Amino acid sequence: MIAVLAGGVGAARFLRGLMLEVEPQYITSIVNTGDDTVLHGLCISPDLDTVTYTLAGAIDPERGWGLENETWIAMGALSRYATTRPLHSHAAPTWFNLGDKDLATHFYRTARLAEGATLAQVTAEIAQAWGLNLQLVPMTNNSVQTVITLAEDCEAGKAGAEISFQEYFVKHHHSVAASAVKFVGSAEATPNGLELLASADSVLIAPSNPLVSIAPIRSLAGVDNILAQRRDSVCAISPIVNGTALKGPADRLMTELGHESTVVGVAKIYAPICGTLIIDNADAHLASAVEAQGMRCIVTDTIMKSPQVSAALAKTALDATR
Ligand code: FO1
């Protein structure tokens, strides 16, 4: 079995490549749910949905989230209530875009959770409905919320104020400075997939944001201990290439939170739990600095512009754990 720790877009593209190398039934992905949110009363799990839609071939390729050929009639209809909504109310928010077809997934998840199903059960049902043969597992069935502390007064609030991950990422376009990230609820949450993490032949850490996609999974009790004990068969792919993130705020957050925004910074974060770091050809000159962190370093093409590149990257990662 192969276990993959996953966030959103980068992880989804990596898994798409891995599925070309390994039969999907041998793959289980443990997916970040710290980004999950409730809007309009609907339970939304963006990373789970990004992985599901990507692997089903239904993701919008430009946005990297939501469904292709989407329509936005329900979102548009919300604007009717913009003028009548009382000042204190958060009803009918329009800053987070939910497409008409995408809404069906959130309706289903919300209704099943209300019936008493666990998030793991509902996730498996949604994956099955989209024809996926790999196992997608939310990192926990409990609520864990990634919360960002503002570093300075800005449009999002006063310095020291805390905002949800989706407010940070979508409402404020991850352009406000952060001074801390925390995972509210993680100390009380029960992780999913711990046994698999211990027994899997390989554990791969997808090229996801180490601080807000992989860190929430690592914050759960037992995860880091298990990975540390088997670190030689754990391989991570750096999401930072040439000092920048291909998508999202990983580079910015790394700098703001006191890490180097380079593959060496990524190596320092992963060294306790991971024996090998794969970095891009553009960072070849930093390979020895990565190895100085006590990790094996592999240099290859990590820019997943096609499923074939993703597959080659996945094969390199798998070979590194054997
Ligand atoms: N990202 C955006 O940048 N803007 C959106 O309006 C937005 C809506 C959205 C709806 C459903 C969903 O599953 C994902 C959505 N995302 C949107 C992506 C999401 O915020 C991020 O990809 C992740 O949380 C970061 O990994």
Residues whose N, C-alpha, C, O or C-beta is under 5 A from the ligand:
A	BS01	FO1	G8 D35 S45 P46 D49 W65 G66 W95 F96 N97 V170
